[in-house]
């Protein structure tokens, strides 16, 4: 008996390879059934996300013939078939883990320690969905039921007992977190994108995802402002018009122009702020050189962050997460040890003994002859 993980991830394969092996939600039920039907497989779960495709399987005693290489070949053939004639070299991106390494890997994945952004929490829901689907297909039983429930417990402890999931780790996420700290609910907030570049657009989309609804876009080339405003469901403003047309209504300004000088000055902002007492204004200056005159931050009710200050906050949060890794690993190691102890007990109950390469095989029958 063994728990096998065969898969690839963002750590081993580029996106153009991952997308060849990724399974759409509608394809997963049939894929799980086919994995479960492989010779020697008694239980199966498939986890397919944008960053990883992983096959978890419980293999029968001595499968296949106590030769891990043979098991690897079977899984490789299965993946190649699912990928509809993928290039043979692409299969070199797959890794093959046996218990207890496969157990530790699942616990790390569920806890967000194998994610692109360490500590992200979305993956736990994806793991739960993968397990739920496999259960609905009757592809799991005693071992994987126990394994995945333990993975959920491990992930919960990592999230509740460490700071690995706390703190933004990109400039964009820092900006959005700060906006929520300043305004609370963003649903009624109005946003101006000044300079319709990729960086400002990404932050604007993040703000929209958190509830901000009204978007204005202003750019030196007005056609670009019109195009981006259309994509975001917003309104385009002339580059020389925004401060008169909308400044009194704005809550957040994201500035990322390529201007060689300040495009937002204290002289501009002072009269506008007098028209909006007791109403904060959040300025996100993502330009280099800076778009916003630093002294603007001295004005009452203004919160100004440039790209360096945002990056410093992001780096601090990332450093904190990395410091927390040691605590996370200790928690996971304890869960792995507990699960391995259960596996040993289960093997003894079934009369199975451990052999080379962490595989298991039936214990030889004892001789009944007299000594």
C-alpha angles and dihedrals in degrees: 000000000000140000109228128193116193117175154105133243144177086283094062107024138041119240093258088060096042092052091057091059099035116114123219116229091254091054097052101080093056092042092053091049091051092049090049089051094057113116111273096010114124101171134019144184127177121204113195121175135145089270104039146019113198133173117206116192140169108221125206122252112295092002115198099008091299089290114126089192090062090050089050091052092052092052092045090053090048092052093045090053093049091049091055101239100334117186111276091232090059090066088064086073090068122098126207121211129182127196129314091024091049090052093051090046094055091048090051092048093050090048093053095246093122095047127111088246105043111235098017112154104210092084093066091062090048091052090049091051092050091052093045092052092048090049091051088053090052088241096129131067140160100325102042091038088057093041097052095043088053089049090055090050092049092050091049091053092047090052096044101038101040137043094235094118097044127097131032118270104196133057091245095050091046090054092050093046090051091049090055091048090053100041106018104205110039097192095102097038124116120218132199121201107203107194113018099231129138095261096054091043092055092052091047091053089050090053090049090052089056093052109275107142114176115071129182122187126199126178138160089243100056095198090063090050090052092049095049093043088054091052092050097041090246142120129266121227130191113258092242094042107056097087091054099035102045114359093102090057099044126108100174131030120191109194122190109147126147093233117141091220140040113291094184114051136178090245090057096046102044097074092041092053092050087062092056109045118182091013115114124224120207115205120193110191109193096162128111110231091036120259097202123067106240094229088067086080089066091066118103113263096013123125110191124184124175125199094266094054091047092048091049090055091047092049091049091052092047091049089052091052092051091050089053093055093085091056091046092051091051091052092048092047090056091052091047090051092050092049092047089052089053090049091052090050091047091050092051090049090054094043094247126142131200117253135179119316092022092285120137133221137182114280111250113256113258117248114252093200118114120256 
